Structures are given as C-alpha cells and as structure tokens.
Amino acid sequence: MTRPQPRPTDPPPEEAGPVPRDVRVMLVDDSLVVRSILERIIEQRPGLSICASFASAQDALAWLAREPADVVVLDLEMPGMTGIDALPLILQRAANARVLILSSNCVEGGSAAIDALALGASDTLAKPGRGSFSGRFAEVLTDRILSLGQRPPAIPAAARAVRRPARLAAAPVIDAGQPLECIAVAASTGGIPAFTTFLAHLDPRIRAPILLTQHLPDAFMEFYARQIATLTTRRVHVATAGMPVEAGHIYLAPGDAHLVVVANGRRREIALDRHPVDNGCCPSADPMLASVAEVYGEGGVAVILSGMGRDGAQGAARLKAAGGTVFAQAPESCVIWGMPGAVSRTGIAAATLNPDAIALMLGGSLAGRPRR
C-alpha cells in the first residue's frame, strides 16, 4: 500500500520574507505497520513532514521522477528490488536527497551498513523490534533526519576563493622541498564515499602512510577495512597498539579508541588512546592530528572530510601550527559540512575542495620533491 503525500512546492510571496519549510521525508519499507509507526513518529517532530510513503522501491523511484524529497528513509530487505539495489538509483533520481538506511540488517557487526554507506547512503540506523520504536529510538531517528535534511550553509568568501575545479587542482600548495610523510584523514557522516573518492584519485606515487579516523562502531571496522582493501593496492589495517607505521599502508582507528602515532627512535608506531576528549567522540580525530603534528610536523597533511560536529578542528590547528598542511572538503560535496566547515571557517585550510581535487592537489605537489 502506498500513501503519496506531495507537498506544495510553490515559494511564498517575496513580500512575506523567507519562511522555513519542513524537511520532506519519504519512507520506503514493505511493512505497512512499520511505515505507519514511522509516520506517527516523524509527523510529531516539528520541522519534519512525510511527503510520501511507499511499500516498494519501484514506486518510490517513479514518484521521485516527479517530486522532490529531502531525506529518504530506506529499508534494505524488500520484495522485488532490494534497498541496496535501489540505493544508487534513488541517489541518481533525487540528486539533492540524503538517504538514511533503516534496517534490521544494520545491527552492529553486520556488513550491510558498510555496503550501503559505500554506495552513497548518508547514514544507517538499526531497525528495532516492533515494540521498541518509541522513546530513545524516536529521538535518535528524528534527530538524524533533521541533521541530514539541512542544506549546506552559504559558502564563505574565503572558502570560495580557494576552491578550484579539479583539473586545476594540481597547483601545489605544499612546499615541494618538504617530503610528504603522513596523511591523516578525519571523517564522519558522509565520509565513507568521500574517502573512496579521495583514495581513487590519489597519485600512486604518493607512498606516505594514511591514518584514517572514521566515526563508526568498533564492530564495523573489520568490514570497512576489507571494503577499503578492494579499492587500493595499499595494505589496510585496523590499527593495533605497537603496529609500525609504514609507507604504502592505511591504518584505521578502531571504533573504541583514538588512533595516534608515536616516535620510538627512528621508528613510528601506532598507539591507542582511550582518554575522553572535549568533543565526546571516540574515536576522535583531534588526538590523531595532534600526534601527527608532534611526530611529522611540516611533513604532515590533514584532510577533513564530511561529518557532523567539530571533531578534527583542534587537531588540525595543532598541525597547522607545526608547519603541516590542512585541507577541508567543500560544502557542495559534503553530506554534512560540520567538521570541514569548522576547519574552513578558522582560515587554517590551505584549500577547501572536493575530495578528488584534494587528492589531485597532493599529487601535483610531488613535482620537485626529493625521493625517499
């Protein structure tokens, strides 16, 4: 059964001034009971409204060909076209929509969430049992929908000045005489596809180790590491204490500790830190970036990708003060411009660019570098 509810799209009269509109939410789930529960939860939250509700992905795609949505809440297991099969088509059909996967397959430790995020889903949430949809779940669900439904803020003039098309991004912004010794990447919501794009465009001649703090539960990390390994010839590891930091390798922060690098004589090693940080994240990018500043200094590069909040801003400032280089993802390619926006607004970013352009700019800085 379907319940399409298109909302008026005519803008208000200019003389009335801008009027905030609700985030338009589409539900796609083959269970009528689940859709009915979600409709009640979402309609009770100020700022949210249901624009359509469908039992099949095919019906949802047909509707999206005619009407817009801001957030699509999508189940994975459905008869006919599954949510995983439909996800790329939904993103193509509704270019400005964010997709939140709500599925019992997204429990911690399952690979379905990583597969969906890699395909472009903005976030995932485990579907509770039918008697557990109220209370905390309702709050988490509506908070996430509101966050995803917010459009990126206006781009500051300073950020506009440094953004360049990808084909021009090879102009170096890093001193060619300074070896590139370590790339530290911070990411959260929307960061998985952003990192995939960055990695795909990174010059293979760049052999500097890559440290990655991606906000995910610990149970997902092995799945994510295996997913990254299919995209690159680099060795990929979930970081463990004492592991050597080597060229041509990628190290992921585990989901229950901060990834930091320490110097042990001439050897660089991984250390895991579980102390609480100001931003409340675990893992947090701030300790990672601060350690890169201390160990690598001018040879360190920070890349701050899509994510909610301010994680990475303090650590990036430490790296910049130590002579390192900071890049931030541009708002138009972010799911949420929170983390890169916090860095960009401070003025410490050498450039605010899309992930492919950041990678190309790092490749362009290879010219004139001494061989290592």
ChimeraX attribute file (.defattr): number of C-alpha atoms within 10 A of each C-alpha:
attribute: neighborCount
match mode: 1-to-1
recipient: residues
	/A:1	10
	/A:2	16
	/A:3	13
	/A:4	16
	/A:5	12
	/A:6	16
	/A:7	15
	/A:8	7
	/A:9	9
	/A:10	6
	/A:11	9
	/A:12	10
	/A:13	9
	/A:14	8
	/A:15	6
	/A:16	7
	/A:17	8
	/A:18	10
	/A:19	10
	/A:20	7
	/A:21	11
	/A:22	18
	/A:23	22
	/A:24	22
	/A:25	27
	/A:26	28
	/A:27	29
	/A:28	28
	/A:29	25
	/A:30	21
	/A:31	14
	/A:32	14
	/A:33	11
	/A:34	16
	/A:35	20
	/A:36	12
	/A:37	14
	/A:38	21
	/A:39	18
	/A:40	13
	/A:41	20
	/A:42	19
	/A:43	14
	/A:44	12
	/A:45	15
	/A:46	11
	/A:47	16
	/A:48	20
	/A:49	21
	/A:50	24
	/A:51	23
	/A:52	24
	/A:53	27
	/A:54	23
	/A:55	20
	/A:56	24
	/A:57	27
	/A:58	17
	/A:59	14
	/A:60	23
	/A:61	21
	/A:62	12
	/A:63	19
	/A:64	20
	/A:65	11
	/A:66	10
	/A:67	14
	/A:68	21
	/A:69	23
	/A:70	22
	/A:71	28
	/A:72	31
	/A:73	23
	/A:74	29
	/A:75	29
	/A:76	25
	/A:77	15
	/A:78	17
	/A:79	12
	/A:80	10
	/A:81	14
	/A:82	16
	/A:83	24
	/A:84	20
	/A:85	14
	/A:86	19
	/A:87	25
	/A:88	15
	/A:89	15
	/A:90	24
	/A:91	19
	/A:92	13
	/A:93	17
	/A:94	21
	/A:95	13
	/A:96	15
	/A:97	25
	/A:98	25
	/A:99	29
	/A:100	24
	/A:101	28
	/A:102	24
	/A:103	21
	/A:104	17
	/A:105	19
	/A:106	21
	/A:107	17
	/A:108	16
	/A:109	16
	/A:110	14
	/A:111	18
	/A:112	21
	/A:113	27
	/A:114	23
	/A:115	15
	/A:116	25
	/A:117	22
	/A:118	20
	/A:119	16
	/A:120	21
	/A:121	28
	/A:122	27
	/A:123	23
	/A:124	25
	/A:125	20
	/A:126	17
	/A:127	19
	/A:128	14
	/A:129	9
	/A:130	10
	/A:131	6
	/A:132	11
	/A:133	17
	/A:134	13
	/A:135	9
	/A:136	9
	/A:137	16
	/A:138	17
	/A:139	14
	/A:140	11
	/A:141	21
	/A:142	20
	/A:143	13
	/A:144	16
	/A:145	24
	/A:146	19
	/A:147	14
	/A:148	25
	/A:149	25
	/A:150	15
	/A:151	17
	/A:152	17
	/A:153	12
	/A:154	8
	/A:155	15
	/A:156	11
	/A:157	9
	/A:158	15
	/A:159	20
	/A:160	13
	/A:161	11
	/A:162	14
	/A:163	19
	/A:164	17
	/A:165	11
	/A:166	16
	/A:167	11
	/A:168	12
	/A:169	24
	/A:170	20
	/A:171	15
	/A:172	15
	/A:173	14
	/A:174	21
	/A:175	17
	/A:176	15
	/A:177	12
	/A:178	16
	/A:179	19
	/A:180	26
	/A:181	20
	/A:182	26
	/A:183	24
	/A:184	23
	/A:185	25
	/A:186	29
	/A:187	27
	/A:188	26
	/A:189	27
	/A:190	26
	/A:191	29
	/A:192	25
	/A:193	22
	/A:194	24
	/A:195	24
	/A:196	17
	/A:197	18
	/A:198	19
	/A:199	18
	/A:200	15
	/A:201	18
	/A:202	19
	/A:203	15
	/A:204	13
	/A:205	9
	/A:206	18
	/A:207	18
	/A:208	21
	/A:209	20
	/A:210	23
	/A:211	28
	/A:212	23
	/A:213	29
	/A:214	27
	/A:215	25
	/A:216	20
	/A:217	14
	/A:218	17
	/A:219	16
	/A:220	20
	/A:221	23
	/A:222	17
	/A:223	18
	/A:224	23
	/A:225	18
	/A:226	13
	/A:227	17
	/A:228	21
	/A:229	15
	/A:230	10
	/A:231	12
	/A:232	15
	/A:233	11
	/A:234	17
	/A:235	15
	/A:236	21
	/A:237	21
	/A:238	20
	/A:239	24
	/A:240	17
	/A:241	13
	/A:242	14
	/A:243	15
	/A:244	17
	/A:245	22
	/A:246	17
	/A:247	15
	/A:248	16
	/A:249	18
	/A:250	24
	/A:251	23
	/A:252	22
	/A:253	28
	/A:254	26
	/A:255	21
	/A:256	18
	/A:257	21
	/A:258	25
	/A:259	31
	/A:260	25
	/A:261	26
	/A:262	19
	/A:263	15
	/A:264	10
	/A:265	6
	/A:266	6
	/A:267	10
	/A:268	17
	/A:269	17
	/A:270	20
	/A:271	20
	/A:272	21
	/A:273	17
	/A:274	12
	/A:275	11
	/A:276	13
	/A:277	15
	/A:278	10
	/A:279	14
	/A:280	9
	/A:281	18
	/A:282	25
	/A:283	28
	/A:284	31
	/A:285	35
	/A:286	28
	/A:287	24
	/A:288	28
	/A:289	33
	/A:290	23
	/A:291	22
	/A:292	30
	/A:293	28
	/A:294	16
	/A:295	19
	/A:296	23
	/A:297	21
	/A:298	23
	/A:299	22
	/A:300	27
	/A:301	29
	/A:302	29
	/A:303	26
	/A:304	34
	/A:305	37
	/A:306	29
	/A:307	25
	/A:308	21
	/A:309	18
	/A:310	18
	/A:311	30
	/A:312	29
	/A:313	24
	/A:314	19
	/A:315	22
	/A:316	33
	/A:317	24
	/A:318	21
	/A:319	28
	/A:320	23
	/A:321	14
	/A:322	19
	/A:323	16
	/A:324	25
	/A:325	27
	/A:326	26
	/A:327	27
	/A:328	31
	/A:329	31
	/A:330	27
	/A:331	24
	/A:332	15
	/A:333	16
	/A:334	25
	/A:335	31
	/A:336	27
	/A:337	27
	/A:338	23
	/A:339	25
	/A:340	30
	/A:341	29
	/A:342	19
	/A:343	26
	/A:344	27
	/A:345	16
	/A:346	11
	/A:347	14
	/A:348	18
	/A:349	25
	/A:350	18
	/A:351	26
	/A:352	28
	/A:353	27
	/A:354	25
	/A:355	31
	/A:356	22
	/A:357	26
	/A:358	27
	/A:359	24
	/A:360	21
	/A:361	26
	/A:362	23
	/A:363	20
	/A:364	19
	/A:365	22
	/A:366	22
	/A:367	13
	/A:368	12
	/A:369	13
	/A:370	11
	/A:371	6
	/A:372	7
